[in-house]
């Protein structure tokens, strides 16, 4: 008899729907997925469920859990062309490493980071990945992993605005 499928043991992603319509997952609901578009939410949660199988994925999730800052995953308000994804810190001063310029103007010149760390908002659309017609395109889980790494940098207060993180 030919073997068609081998089931692998994998922990299920535990998800709770909050009163705000967000889908809460990970340690104490640290990662939240916007539930306004149920198709987006299902796809983002599916990508999140695949991250732990990527190289370094489980470590990124566990490091984020240890840092404890909230991450909200949202769909872009307007579709991006070409497809893109980004991570926005909730507080640019807290996300930026202590003493580093934030790149934002202040009352007395450029503001500098405090390094206190903060939550982030991840913006991407799982439907964009992999890109149509591109055989070597990066997958949705891989994009989300990169964005969660950036969220961990913000949570640790180690953001360095002089470093540009390129997306494939």
C-alpha positions in Angstrom: 0.0 0.0 0.0 1.3 3.5 -0.9 1.7 6.0 2.0 -0.2 9.2 1.1 0.3 11.3 4.2 2.4 11.1 7.4 0.9 13.1 10.3 3.4 15.0 12.3 2.8 15.8 16.0 2.3 19.5 16.3 0.8 21.5 19.1 -2.4 23.3 18.1 -2.5 27.1 18.1 -4.8 28.1 21.0 -7.0 31.0 20.0 -9.5 33.0 21.9 -11.8 35.7 20.5 -11.8 38.8 22.6 -14.7 41.2 23.2 -12.9 43.6 20.8 -13.2 41.1 17.9 -9.5 40.4 18.0 -8.2 36.8 17.9 -5.8 36.3 20.9 -3.0 33.8 20.8 0.3 32.9 22.4 1.3 33.6 26.0 -1.5 35.6 27.7 -2.9 36.6 24.3 0.3 38.5 23.5 -0.2 38.2 19.7 -3.6 39.5 18.5 -5.0 39.2 15.0 -7.5 41.8 13.7 -10.8 40.0 13.3 -12.5 42.5 11.0 -11.9 40.3 8.0 -12.4 36.7 8.9 -10.6 35.4 5.8 -7.5 37.5 6.7 -7.7 36.4 10.3 -7.9 32.7 9.4 -4.9 33.1 7.0 -2.8 35.1 9.4 -3.5 32.5 12.2 -2.6 29.7 9.7 0.7 31.5 9.0 1.4 31.9 12.7 0.7 28.2 13.2 3.5 27.4 10.7 6.2 29.6 12.1 7.4 27.2 14.7 8.4 24.8 11.9 10.7 27.4 10.2 14.4 27.7 11.1 14.5 29.9 14.2 10.7 30.2 14.3 10.0 28.7 17.7 12.9 30.7 19.2 11.4 33.9 17.9 7.9 33.1 19.3 9.4 32.1 22.7 11.6 35.1 22.9 8.6 37.4 22.1 6.6 35.6 24.9 9.5 36.2 27.3 9.6 39.9 26.4 5.8 40.1 26.9 4.9 43.0 24.7 1.7 42.9 22.7 1.8 42.4 18.9 -1.2 43.2 16.8 -1.4 41.7 13.3 -3.4 43.8 10.8 -4.2 43.7 7.1 -3.0 46.8 5.2 -5.8 49.3 4.8 -5.0 49.6 1.1 -3.5 46.7 -0.9 0.2 47.1 -1.6 1.8 46.7 -5.0 4.2 45.1 -5.0 3.2 43.1 -1.9 4.9 44.3 1.3 4.8 44.0 5.0 6.1 46.2 7.9 6.3 46.4 11.7 5.4 49.7 13.5 6.5 50.2 17.1 3.7 51.5 19.5 6.2 54.0 20.9 9.2 54.9 18.7 11.2 56.3 21.7 10.7 53.2 23.8 11.5 50.9 20.8 14.7 52.6 19.9 17.9 51.6 21.7 18.9 53.9 24.6 20.7 57.0 23.4 20.2 56.2 19.7 18.5 58.9 17.5 14.9 57.8 16.7 14.9 59.7 13.4 12.0 61.8 14.7 12.3 65.5 15.4 11.8 66.8 18.9 11.4 70.2 20.6 15.2 70.4 21.1 16.4 68.6 18.0 16.2 64.9 17.2 14.7 62.6 19.9 16.7 59.7 21.2 15.5 56.3 22.3 15.0 55.2 25.9 15.4 51.4 25.2 12.4 50.7 27.4 10.7 48.5 24.8 7.1 48.4 23.6 4.5 46.5 21.6 4.2 46.6 17.8 1.7 46.4 15.0 2.6 44.1 12.2 0.9 44.9 8.8 0.9 42.3 6.0 -1.6 40.4 3.9 -1.1 36.6 3.9 -2.9 36.5 0.6 0.1 38.2 -1.0 2.5 35.4 -0.2 3.9 33.6 -2.0 3.8 36.1 -4.9 1.9 34.9 -7.9 4.1 33.9 -10.8 7.4 34.0 -8.7 8.7 30.5 -8.2 11.2 31.6 -5.6 8.9 33.9 -3.7 9.0 33.9 0.1 6.0 32.3 1.9 3.5 34.0 4.2 4.8 32.3 7.3 8.4 33.4 6.4 7.3 37.0 6.0 5.4 36.9 9.3 8.4 35.5 11.0 10.6 38.4 9.8 8.0 40.9 11.0 7.8 39.2 14.4 11.6 39.3 14.7 11.3 43.1 14.2 8.5 43.2 16.8 10.9 41.5 19.2 13.6 44.1 18.5 11.0 46.8 19.4 9.9 44.9 22.5 13.5 44.6 23.7 14.1 48.4 23.1 16.9 47.6 20.6 15.6 49.2 17.5 18.2 51.0 15.4 16.6 53.3 12.8 19.9 53.4 10.8 19.5 49.8 9.8 17.1 49.2 6.9 15.5 45.7 7.0 14.9 44.7 3.4 11.9 42.5 2.5 12.3 39.9 -0.3 
